[in-house]
Amino acid sequence: MTLPLIIYRSLRQHALSTIITAGSIALASGLLMCVWMVKTQSQSAFTQTTTGFDAVLGARGSKLQLVLNAIFHLEASQGNLAWADYEGIKRHPAVKTAIPIAVGDNLRGYRIVGTLPELFEKVEFAPGRKFTVAAGGRFFGGAADVREAVVGSFVAQKLGLKVGDTFKPFHGLAFDEKNQHEEVFTIVGIVLPTNTPVDRVLWIPIKGVQTMSGHDAKAATDVSAVLIQLRTASAGFMLDLMYNKQGNRLTLAYPVGAIIAELFGKIAWFDQVLTLVAYLVALVAAGSVLASIYNSMSARRRDLAILRALGARRRMIFGAVVAEAACIGGLGAVVGYAVYFGLLTGVAEVIRTQTGVVLDVGAKHAVLWICPLVMVALCALGGVVPAIKAYRTPVAETLAPTS
């Protein structure tokens, strides 16, 4: 028990520096794990979040903007399509389902999207999972019920909405109290959580958007995009050839997951910067362990010499210092889990609020045990230099009287 006792007493004797150093290690470890998990989870979540659709048809322009607008309800619409374009793609033999949407309004910053009841009745937003409403609610009906609304769970929670409530939409994607419409919509259902962008949207019949006061009467039948389910994967390449390569008026975004993956490819530099910062923090933390123990060597010289005089071998002294550094790293790594969960919870909430995509805070990954072990190893490595100094402590000179 001599070695553990030496380490314990040393840590207790230098409690303040131990706490400060362990805190820096905890920050480094938590930051490294958080950056890695956000990067891997967000890329996986975004590329897999298609809400059940294989492709999106929209006005000529950027495929990425089209997907962000129609699937994730971010960005602005790049233009409208005629109702005839929707009818055309709907009748195509390669298309299983085609659902039009119309955008351009909001309720206190949350987007209002017009669509058809088929979105909720026919589409599986995930394999084997269809949209459902909370008890006491229902989905809106047909053309006769253009003033009904179904609200995503996240919007309902944030705005305190329930079945039976009414609201007036605001024109545009950004909330402005001066741009309120006159039409009154009644909430008939709250969509149960799907952990997709659908949760952040208020859904109304597409006619409710097209015929709303203040909208261009010439576009009363236009749609913003068409969400498409294909019968086969090869059909997507055929439609891509027809719309994107042979045509010059419309854009087909296919496949949705690959287009989102391109987005992460474009911002990969940002992940690299965050990772580099985390690595630098880790190195600084390891360096702080070295500096903390090394600077205390002068105060420990006499204690180490006494231990040597009592029979402690040089290798025991060396091992005690390295083990002390590793213990500080281990303490920091344990606290680092609290830092990690705090950071990841905050980031996940921001991502959910802004996009509707949910990250799994409790997800398991090899980095969650590799990173703490690496931090402990780095700290132990940082303890080698002061351990060498302790190893070389001369017993006779140190214990000799000074006068």
C-alpha positions as a Markdown table, in Angstrom:
| # | Residue | x | y | z |
|---|---|---|---|---|
| 1 | Met | 0.0 | 0.0 | 0.0 |
| 2 | Thr | 3.0 | 2.3 | 0.1 |
| 3 | Leu | 2.7 | 3.6 | -3.5 |
| 4 | Pro | -1.0 | 4.4 | -3.4 |
| 5 | Leu | -0.5 | 6.1 | -0.1 |
| 6 | Ile | 2.3 | 8.2 | -1.5 |
| 7 | Ile | 0.1 | 9.2 | -4.5 |
| 8 | Tyr | -2.9 | 10.0 | -2.3 |
| 9 | Arg | -1.0 | 12.2 | 0.1 |
| 10 | Ser | 0.7 | 14.0 | -2.7 |
| 11 | Leu | -2.6 | 14.7 | -4.4 |
| 12 | Arg | -4.1 | 15.9 | -1.1 |
| 13 | Gln | -1.1 | 18.0 | -0.3 |
| 14 | His | -1.4 | 19.8 | -3.7 |
| 15 | Ala | -5.2 | 19.8 | -3.8 |
| 16 | Leu | -5.6 | 23.2 | -5.5 |
| 17 | Ser | -3.3 | 22.5 | -8.3 |
| 18 | Thr | -4.7 | 19.0 | -8.7 |
| 19 | Ile | -8.3 | 20.4 | -9.0 |
| 20 | Ile | -7.3 | 23.1 | -11.5 |
| 21 | Thr | -5.3 | 20.7 | -13.6 |
| 22 | Ala | -8.0 | 18.0 | -13.5 |
| 23 | Gly | -10.5 | 20.7 | -14.6 |
| 24 | Ser | -8.5 | 21.6 | -17.7 |
| 25 | Ile | -8.3 | 17.9 | -18.5 |
| 26 | Ala | -12.0 | 17.5 | -18.0 |
| 27 | Leu | -12.7 | 20.4 | -20.4 |
| 28 | Ala | -10.3 | 18.9 | -23.0 |
| 29 | Ser | -11.8 | 15.4 | -22.7 |
| 30 | Gly | -15.4 | 16.6 | -22.8 |
| 31 | Leu | -14.7 | 18.9 | -25.7 |
| 32 | Leu | -13.0 | 16.2 | -27.7 |
| 33 | Met | -15.8 | 13.7 | -27.1 |
| 34 | Cys | -18.5 | 16.3 | -27.9 |
| 35 | Val | -16.9 | 17.4 | -31.1 |
| 36 | Trp | -16.5 | 13.9 | -32.3 |
| 37 | Met | -20.1 | 12.8 | -31.4 |
| 38 | Val | -21.7 | 15.9 | -32.8 |
| 39 | Lys | -19.8 | 15.4 | -36.1 |
| 40 | Thr | -20.7 | 11.7 | -36.5 |
| 41 | Gln | -24.2 | 11.9 | -35.1 |
| 42 | Ser | -25.3 | 15.0 | -37.0 |
| 43 | Gln | -24.0 | 13.7 | -40.3 |
| 44 | Ser | -25.7 | 10.4 | -39.8 |
| 45 | Ala | -29.0 | 12.0 | -38.6 |
| 46 | Phe | -29.2 | 14.5 | -41.4 |
| 47 | Thr | -28.3 | 12.1 | -44.2 |
| 48 | Gln | -30.9 | 9.6 | -42.9 |
| 49 | Thr | -33.6 | 12.2 | -42.3 |
| 50 | Thr | -35.6 | 12.1 | -45.6 |
| 51 | Thr | -39.1 | 11.9 | -43.9 |
| 52 | Gly | -39.8 | 9.0 | -46.2 |
| 53 | Phe | -39.0 | 10.7 | -49.5 |
| 54 | Asp | -36.5 | 9.8 | -52.2 |
| 55 | Ala | -36.4 | 13.0 | -54.2 |
| 56 | Val | -37.7 | 16.5 | -54.4 |
| 57 | Leu | -38.9 | 18.3 | -57.5 |
| 58 | Gly | -38.7 | 22.1 | -57.5 |
| 59 | Ala | -37.9 | 25.2 | -59.6 |
| 60 | Arg | -34.6 | 25.5 | -61.4 |
| 61 | Gly | -31.8 | 26.1 | -59.0 |
| 62 | Ser | -29.7 | 24.5 | -56.3 |
| 63 | Lys | -30.4 | 20.9 | -55.3 |
| 64 | Leu | -29.1 | 21.5 | -51.8 |
| 65 | Gln | -31.3 | 24.6 | -51.3 |
| 66 | Leu | -34.3 | 22.6 | -52.6 |
| 67 | Val | -33.7 | 19.8 | -50.1 |
| 68 | Leu | -33.1 | 22.1 | -47.2 |
| 69 | Asn | -36.3 | 24.0 | -47.9 |
| 70 | Ala | -38.6 | 21.1 | -48.7 |
| 71 | Ile | -37.3 | 18.4 | -46.3 |
| 72 | Phe | -35.7 | 20.4 | -43.5 |
| 73 | His | -37.8 | 23.6 | -43.8 |
| 74 | Leu | -34.7 | 25.7 | -43.8 |
| 75 | Glu | -33.7 | 28.3 | -46.4 |
| 76 | Ala | -36.1 | 30.0 | -48.7 |
| 77 | Ser | -38.0 | 28.5 | -51.6 |
| 78 | Gln | -36.2 | 29.1 | -55.0 |
| 79 | Gly | -39.4 | 29.5 | -56.9 |
| 80 | Asn | -42.8 | 27.9 | -57.7 |
| 81 | Leu | -44.0 | 25.1 | -59.9 |
| 82 | Ala | -47.3 | 25.1 | -61.8 |
| 83 | Trp | -49.9 | 22.6 | -60.6 |
| 84 | Ala | -49.5 | 20.9 | -64.0 |
| 85 | Asp | -45.9 | 20.1 | -63.1 |
| 86 | Tyr | -47.2 | 18.3 | -60.0 |
| 87 | Glu | -49.8 | 16.5 | -62.0 |
| 88 | Gly | -47.2 | 15.4 | -64.5 |
| 89 | Ile | -44.7 | 13.9 | -62.0 |
| 90 | Lys | -47.6 | 12.3 | -60.1 |
| 91 | Arg | -48.7 | 10.4 | -63.2 |
| 92 | His | -45.2 | 9.2 | -64.1 |
| 93 | Pro | -45.1 | 5.4 | -63.9 |
| 94 | Ala | -41.8 | 5.5 | -61.9 |
| 95 | Val | -43.3 | 7.6 | -59.1 |
| 96 | Lys | -45.1 | 5.8 | -56.2 |
| 97 | Thr | -46.2 | 8.9 | -54.3 |
| 98 | Ala | -46.0 | 12.6 | -55.1 |
| 99 | Ile | -47.0 | 15.2 | -52.4 |
| 100 | Pro | -47.0 | 18.9 | -53.2 |
| 101 | Ile | -46.1 | 21.5 | -50.6 |
| 102 | Ala | -46.6 | 25.3 | -50.5 |
| 103 | Val | -44.6 | 27.6 | -48.2 |
| 104 | Gly | -44.2 | 31.3 | -47.5 |
| 105 | Asp | -46.0 | 31.9 | -44.1 |
| 106 | Asn | -45.2 | 31.5 | -40.4 |
| 107 | Leu | -46.6 | 31.6 | -36.9 |
| 108 | Arg | -44.2 | 33.5 | -34.6 |
| 109 | Gly | -41.2 | 32.2 | -36.5 |
| 110 | Tyr | -42.4 | 28.6 | -37.0 |
| 111 | Arg | -43.1 | 27.7 | -40.6 |
| 112 | Ile | -46.5 | 27.0 | -42.0 |
| 113 | Val | -46.5 | 24.5 | -44.8 |
| 114 | Gly | -49.5 | 23.7 | -47.1 |
| 115 | Thr | -49.9 | 20.1 | -48.3 |
| 116 | Leu | -52.4 | 17.3 | -49.0 |
| 117 | Pro | -53.9 | 14.9 | -46.4 |
| 118 | Glu | -52.1 | 12.1 | -48.3 |
| 119 | Leu | -48.9 | 13.2 | -46.5 |
| 120 | Phe | -50.2 | 11.9 | -43.2 |
| 121 | Glu | -52.4 | 9.1 | -44.6 |
| 122 | Lys | -50.0 | 7.3 | -47.0 |
| 123 | Val | -46.4 | 8.2 | -46.2 |
| 124 | Glu | -44.2 | 6.4 | -43.8 |
| 125 | Phe | -41.7 | 8.9 | -42.4 |
| 126 | Ala | -39.5 | 6.0 | -41.3 |
| 127 | Pro | -39.8 | 2.3 | -42.1 |
| 128 | Gly | -43.0 | 1.0 | -40.5 |
| 129 | Arg | -43.9 | 4.4 | -39.0 |
| 130 | Lys | -46.7 | 6.7 | -40.1 |
| 131 | Phe | -47.7 | 10.0 | -38.7 |
| 132 | Thr | -50.2 | 9.9 | -35.8 |
| 133 | Val | -51.9 | 12.5 | -33.8 |
| 134 | Ala | -52.4 | 12.8 | -30.1 |
| 135 | Ala | -55.6 | 11.6 | -28.5 |
| 136 | Gly | -58.6 | 13.8 | -29.3 |
| 137 | Gly | -57.1 | 15.1 | -32.5 |
| 138 | Arg | -57.3 | 14.2 | -36.2 |
| 139 | Phe | -55.7 | 15.2 | -39.5 |
| 140 | Phe | -57.2 | 17.9 | -41.6 |
| 141 | Gly | -59.7 | 16.9 | -44.2 |
| 142 | Gly | -60.1 | 17.7 | -47.9 |
| 143 | Ala | -60.7 | 20.9 | -49.9 |
| 144 | Ala | -63.7 | 21.9 | -47.8 |
| 145 | Asp | -61.6 | 22.2 | -44.7 |
| 146 | Val | -59.0 | 24.7 | -45.9 |
| 147 | Arg | -59.0 | 26.5 | -42.6 |
| 148 | Glu | -57.8 | 23.6 | -40.4 |
| 149 | Ala | -54.3 | 22.9 | -39.2 |
| 150 | Val | -52.2 | 20.1 | -37.8 |
| 151 | Val | -49.3 | 21.1 | -35.6 |
| 152 | Gly | -45.9 | 19.5 | -35.1 |
| 153 | Ser | -45.2 | 18.4 | -31.5 |
| 154 | Phe | -42.2 | 20.8 | -31.0 |
| 155 | Val | -44.2 | 23.8 | -32.2 |
| 156 | Ala | -47.2 | 22.9 | -30.0 |
| 157 | Gln | -44.9 | 22.6 | -27.0 |
| 158 | Lys | -43.1 | 25.9 | -27.6 |
| 159 | Leu | -46.2 | 27.9 | -28.4 |
| 160 | Gly | -48.5 | 26.2 | -26.0 |
| 161 | Leu | -50.9 | 25.1 | -28.7 |
| 162 | Lys | -53.7 | 22.5 | -28.3 |
| 163 | Val | -56.6 | 21.1 | -30.3 |
| 164 | Gly | -59.3 | 23.7 | -30.7 |
| 165 | Asp | -57.0 | 26.7 | -30.6 |
| 166 | Thr | -57.1 | 29.2 | -33.4 |
| 167 | Phe | -54.4 | 31.4 | -35.0 |
| 168 | Lys | -53.8 | 33.8 | -37.8 |
| 169 | Pro | -50.7 | 33.2 | -40.0 |
| 170 | Phe | -48.0 | 35.8 | -40.7 |
| 171 | His | -46.7 | 36.4 | -44.2 |
| 172 | Gly | -43.1 | 35.5 | -45.0 |
| 173 | Leu | -40.6 | 33.2 | -43.3 |
| 174 | Ala | -39.6 | 35.7 | -40.7 |
| 175 | Phe | -42.0 | 36.7 | -38.0 |
| 176 | Asp | -43.3 | 40.3 | -38.4 |
| 177 | Glu | -46.4 | 41.4 | -36.5 |
| 178 | Lys | -47.3 | 43.9 | -39.2 |
| 179 | Asn | -47.7 | 41.1 | -41.8 |
| 180 | Gln | -50.6 | 39.1 | -40.3 |
| 181 | His | -53.1 | 37.5 | -42.6 |
| 182 | Glu | -56.9 | 37.8 | -41.9 |
| 183 | Glu | -57.7 | 34.1 | -42.2 |
| 184 | Val | -58.3 | 32.2 | -39.0 |
| 185 | Phe | -57.1 | 28.5 | -38.8 |
| 186 | Thr | -58.4 | 26.0 | -36.2 |
| 187 | Ile | -56.0 | 23.3 | -34.9 |
| 188 | Val | -57.6 | 19.9 | -35.3 |
| 189 | Gly | -54.6 | 17.7 | -34.4 |
| 190 | Ile | -51.1 | 17.6 | -32.8 |
| 191 | Val | -48.7 | 15.3 | -34.5 |
| 192 | Leu | -47.0 | 13.0 | -32.1 |
| 193 | Pro | -43.1 | 13.4 | -32.0 |
| 194 | Thr | -41.3 | 12.0 | -34.9 |
| 195 | Asn | -37.8 | 13.4 | -34.2 |
| 196 | Thr | -37.7 | 14.9 | -37.7 |
| 197 | Pro | -38.2 | 18.4 | -39.1 |
| 198 | Val | -41.9 | 17.7 | -39.3 |
| 199 | Asp | -42.1 | 18.4 | -35.6 |
| 200 | Arg | -41.2 | 22.1 | -36.2 |
| 201 | Val | -44.0 | 22.8 | -38.7 |
| 202 | Leu | -47.6 | 23.8 | -38.7 |
| 203 | Trp | -49.4 | 21.9 | -41.5 |
| 204 | Ile | -52.5 | 23.3 | -43.3 |
| 205 | Pro | -54.3 | 22.2 | -46.5 |
| 206 | Ile | -52.4 | 23.4 | -49.6 |
| 207 | Lys | -55.5 | 25.4 | -50.7 |
| 208 | Gly | -55.3 | 27.3 | -47.4 |
| 209 | Val | -51.9 | 28.7 | -48.5 |
| 210 | Gln | -52.7 | 29.2 | -52.2 |
| 211 | Thr | -55.9 | 31.1 | -51.5 |
| 212 | Met | -54.7 | 33.1 | -48.5 |
| 213 | Ser | -55.2 | 36.9 | -48.7 |
| 214 | Gly | -52.1 | 38.9 | -49.7 |
| 215 | His | -50.7 | 36.1 | -51.9 |
| 216 | Asp | -50.3 | 36.6 | -55.6 |
| 217 | Ala | -53.6 | 35.6 | -57.3 |
| 218 | Lys | -51.7 | 34.5 | -60.4 |
| 219 | Ala | -50.0 | 31.8 | -58.3 |
| 220 | Ala | -53.2 | 30.5 | -56.7 |
| 221 | Thr | -52.5 | 27.0 | -57.9 |
| 222 | Asp | -48.7 | 27.0 | -57.8 |
| 223 | Val | -46.7 | 24.8 | -55.4 |
| 224 | Ser | -43.3 | 25.3 | -53.9 |
| 225 | Ala | -42.0 | 21.8 | -54.4 |
| 226 | Val | -43.1 | 18.2 | -54.8 |
| 227 | Leu | -41.9 | 15.4 | -52.4 |
| 228 | Ile | -41.5 | 12.2 | -54.3 |
| 229 | Gln | -41.4 | 8.5 | -53.4 |
| 230 | Leu | -40.0 | 6.3 | -56.2 |
| 231 | Arg | -40.9 | 2.7 | -57.1 |
| 232 | Thr | -37.3 | 1.7 | -57.7 |
| 233 | Ala | -33.9 | 3.3 | -57.2 |
| 234 | Ser | -33.1 | 3.3 | -60.9 |
| 235 | Ala | -36.2 | 5.5 | -61.5 |
| 236 | Gly | -34.4 | 8.3 | -59.8 |
| 237 | Phe | -31.6 | 8.3 | -62.3 |
| 238 | Met | -34.1 | 8.3 | -65.2 |
| 239 | Leu | -36.0 | 11.3 | -63.7 |
| 240 | Asp | -32.6 | 13.0 | -63.1 |
| 241 | Leu | -31.8 | 12.7 | -66.7 |
| 242 | Met | -35.2 | 13.9 | -67.8 |
| 243 | Tyr | -35.4 | 17.0 | -65.5 |
| 244 | Asn | -31.8 | 18.0 | -64.9 |
| 245 | Lys | -29.9 | 17.0 | -68.0 |
| 246 | Gln | -32.5 | 17.2 | -70.8 |
| 247 | Gly | -34.7 | 19.8 | -69.2 |
| 248 | Asn | -33.8 | 23.4 | -68.2 |
| 249 | Arg | -36.9 | 24.5 | -66.3 |
| 250 | Leu | -37.1 | 22.3 | -63.2 |
| 251 | Thr | -34.7 | 20.7 | -60.8 |
| 252 | Leu | -34.9 | 17.2 | -59.4 |
| 253 | Ala | -32.9 | 16.7 | -56.1 |
| 254 | Tyr | -32.0 | 13.0 | -56.0 |
| 255 | Pro | -31.0 | 11.2 | -53.8 |
| 256 | Val | -31.8 | 13.3 | -50.8 |
| 257 | Gly | -29.3 | 11.7 | -48.5 |
| 258 | Ala | -26.4 | 12.1 | -50.9 |
| 259 | Ile | -27.2 | 15.8 | -51.4 |
| 260 | Ile | -27.1 | 16.4 | -47.6 |
| 261 | Ala | -23.9 | 14.4 | -47.5 |
| 262 | Glu | -22.4 | 17.0 | -50.0 |
| 263 | Leu | -23.3 | 19.7 | -47.5 |
| 264 | Phe | -21.2 | 18.0 | -44.8 |
| 265 | Gly | -18.4 | 17.7 | -47.3 |
| 266 | Lys | -18.5 | 21.4 | -47.9 |
| 267 | Ile | -18.3 | 22.2 | -44.1 |
| 268 | Ala | -15.7 | 19.5 | -43.3 |
| 269 | Trp | -13.2 | 22.2 | -42.7 |
| 270 | Phe | -15.3 | 23.5 | -39.8 |
| 271 | Asp | -15.2 | 20.1 | -38.2 |
| 272 | Gln | -11.4 | 19.9 | -38.7 |
| 273 | Val | -11.0 | 23.3 | -37.0 |
| 274 | Leu | -13.1 | 22.2 | -34.0 |
| 275 | Thr | -11.1 | 18.9 | -33.8 |
| 276 | Leu | -7.8 | 20.8 | -34.0 |
| 277 | Val | -8.9 | 23.1 | -31.2 |
| 278 | Ala | -9.9 | 20.1 | -29.1 |
| 279 | Tyr | -6.5 | 18.5 | -29.7 |
| 280 | Leu | -4.7 | 21.7 | -28.7 |
| 281 | Val | -6.7 | 21.9 | -25.5 |
| 282 | Ala | -5.8 | 18.3 | -24.8 |
| 283 | Leu | -2.1 | 19.0 | -25.3 |
| 284 | Val | -2.3 | 22.1 | -23.2 |
| 285 | Ala | -4.0 | 20.1 | -20.4 |
| 286 | Ala | -1.3 | 17.4 | -20.6 |
| 287 | Gly | 1.3 | 20.2 | -20.5 |
| 288 | Ser | -0.3 | 21.7 | -17.4 |
| 289 | Val | 0.1 | 18.3 | -15.6 |
| 290 | Leu | 3.8 | 18.4 | -16.5 |
| 291 | Ala | 4.1 | 22.0 | -15.3 |
| 292 | Ser | 2.1 | 21.4 | -12.1 |
| 293 | Ile | 4.1 | 18.4 | -10.9 |
| 294 | Tyr | 7.5 | 19.7 | -12.2 |
| 295 | Asn | 7.1 | 23.0 | -10.4 |
| 296 | Ser | 6.3 | 21.2 | -7.2 |
| 297 | Met | 9.4 | 19.1 | -7.3 |
| 298 | Ser | 11.5 | 21.6 | -5.4 |
| 299 | Ala | 9.0 | 21.4 | -2.5 |
| 300 | Arg | 9.0 | 17.6 | -2.7 |
| 301 | Arg | 12.8 | 17.1 | -2.9 |
| 302 | Arg | 13.2 | 16.6 | 0.9 |
| 303 | Asp | 10.2 | 14.3 | 1.1 |
| 304 | Leu | 11.5 | 12.2 | -1.8 |
| 305 | Ala | 14.9 | 12.1 | -0.2 |
| 306 | Ile | 13.4 | 10.8 | 3.1 |
| 307 | Leu | 11.6 | 8.1 | 1.2 |
| 308 | Arg | 14.8 | 7.1 | -0.5 |
| 309 | Ala | 16.5 | 7.0 | 2.9 |
| 310 | Leu | 13.8 | 4.8 | 4.3 |
| 311 | Gly | 14.4 | 2.3 | 1.5 |
| 312 | Ala | 12.2 | 3.4 | -1.4 |
| 313 | Arg | 13.8 | 2.5 | -4.7 |
| 314 | Arg | 14.4 | 4.9 | -7.5 |
| 315 | Arg | 11.9 | 3.1 | -9.7 |
| 316 | Met | 9.2 | 3.4 | -7.0 |
| 317 | Ile | 9.7 | 7.2 | -6.9 |
| 318 | Phe | 9.7 | 7.3 | -10.7 |
| 319 | Gly | 6.5 | 5.2 | -10.8 |
| 320 | Ala | 4.8 | 7.3 | -8.0 |
| 321 | Val | 5.2 | 10.5 | -9.9 |
| 322 | Val | 4.0 | 9.0 | -13.2 |
| 323 | Ala | 1.1 | 7.4 | -11.5 |
| 324 | Glu | 0.2 | 10.7 | -9.8 |
| 325 | Ala | 0.1 | 12.3 | -13.2 |
| 326 | Ala | -2.1 | 9.5 | -14.5 |
| 327 | Cys | -4.4 | 9.8 | -11.6 |
| 328 | Ile | -4.9 | 13.5 | -12.3 |
| 329 | Gly | -5.6 | 12.6 | -15.9 |
| 330 | Gly | -8.1 | 9.9 | -14.7 |
| 331 | Leu | -9.8 | 12.3 | -12.4 |
| 332 | Gly | -10.1 | 14.8 | -15.2 |
| 333 | Ala | -11.4 | 12.2 | -17.6 |
| 334 | Val | -14.1 | 11.1 | -15.2 |
| 335 | Val | -15.3 | 14.7 | -14.7 |
| 336 | Gly | -14.9 | 15.1 | -18.5 |
| 337 | Tyr | -18.0 | 12.9 | -19.0 |
| 338 | Ala | -20.1 | 15.5 | -17.1 |
| 339 | Val | -18.6 | 18.2 | -19.4 |
| 340 | Tyr | -19.4 | 16.0 | -22.4 |
| 341 | Phe | -23.0 | 15.4 | -21.5 |
| 342 | Gly | -23.5 | 19.1 | -20.7 |
| 343 | Leu | -22.0 | 20.2 | -24.0 |
| 344 | Leu | -23.8 | 17.6 | -26.1 |
| 345 | Thr | -27.2 | 18.3 | -24.4 |
| 346 | Gly | -26.8 | 22.0 | -25.2 |
| 347 | Val | -25.7 | 21.4 | -28.8 |
| 348 | Ala | -28.4 | 18.8 | -29.4 |
| 349 | Glu | -31.1 | 21.2 | -28.1 |
| 350 | Val | -29.8 | 23.9 | -30.5 |
| 351 | Ile | -29.9 | 21.5 | -33.5 |
| 352 | Arg | -33.4 | 20.3 | -32.6 |
| 353 | Thr | -34.7 | 23.8 | -32.2 |
| 354 | Gln | -33.2 | 25.0 | -35.5 |
| 355 | Thr | -33.7 | 21.9 | -37.6 |
| 356 | Gly | -36.0 | 19.4 | -35.8 |
| 357 | Val | -33.3 | 16.7 | -36.1 |
| 358 | Val | -32.7 | 15.0 | -32.8 |
| 359 | Leu | -29.3 | 13.7 | -31.6 |
| 360 | Asp | -29.1 | 10.8 | -29.2 |
| 361 | Val | -27.3 | 12.1 | -26.1 |
| 362 | Gly | -27.0 | 8.6 | -24.7 |
| 363 | Ala | -25.6 | 7.1 | -27.9 |
| 364 | Lys | -22.5 | 4.8 | -27.4 |
| 365 | His | -19.3 | 5.1 | -29.4 |
| 366 | Ala | -15.8 | 3.8 | -29.1 |
| 367 | Val | -14.5 | 7.4 | -28.8 |
| 368 | Leu | -16.2 | 7.6 | -25.4 |
| 369 | Trp | -13.7 | 5.2 | -23.9 |
| 370 | Ile | -10.8 | 5.8 | -26.2 |
| 371 | Cys | -10.7 | 9.5 | -25.5 |
| 372 | Pro | -10.4 | 9.2 | -21.7 |
| 373 | Leu | -7.8 | 6.5 | -22.0 |
| 374 | Val | -5.8 | 8.7 | -24.4 |
| 375 | Met | -6.1 | 11.6 | -21.9 |
| 376 | Val | -4.8 | 9.5 | -19.1 |
| 377 | Ala | -1.9 | 8.3 | -21.3 |
| 378 | Leu | -1.1 | 11.9 | -22.3 |
| 379 | Cys | -1.0 | 12.9 | -18.6 |
| 380 | Ala | 1.1 | 10.0 | -17.7 |
| 381 | Leu | 3.5 | 11.0 | -20.5 |
| 382 | Gly | 3.5 | 14.5 | -19.1 |
| 383 | Gly | 4.6 | 13.1 | -15.8 |
| 384 | Val | 7.7 | 11.5 | -17.2 |
| 385 | Val | 9.9 | 14.6 | -17.1 |
| 386 | Pro | 9.2 | 15.5 | -13.4 |
| 387 | Ala | 9.5 | 11.7 | -12.6 |
| 388 | Ile | 13.0 | 11.7 | -14.1 |
| 389 | Lys | 13.8 | 14.7 | -11.9 |
| 390 | Ala | 12.5 | 12.9 | -8.9 |
| 391 | Tyr | 14.4 | 9.8 | -9.9 |
| 392 | Arg | 17.7 | 11.7 | -9.9 |
| 393 | Thr | 17.1 | 13.4 | -6.5 |
| 394 | Pro | 20.4 | 13.0 | -4.5 |
| 395 | Val | 19.7 | 11.7 | -1.1 |
| 396 | Ala | 22.8 | 12.8 | 0.8 |
| 397 | Glu | 22.9 | 16.4 | -0.6 |
| 398 | Thr | 19.2 | 16.9 | -0.1 |
| 399 | Leu | 19.2 | 15.7 | 3.6 |
| 400 | Ala | 22.5 | 17.4 | 4.5 |
| 401 | Pro | 22.0 | 20.3 | 7.0 |
| 402 | Thr | 22.1 | 23.7 | 5.4 |
| 403 | Ser | 24.1 | 25.3 | 8.2 |
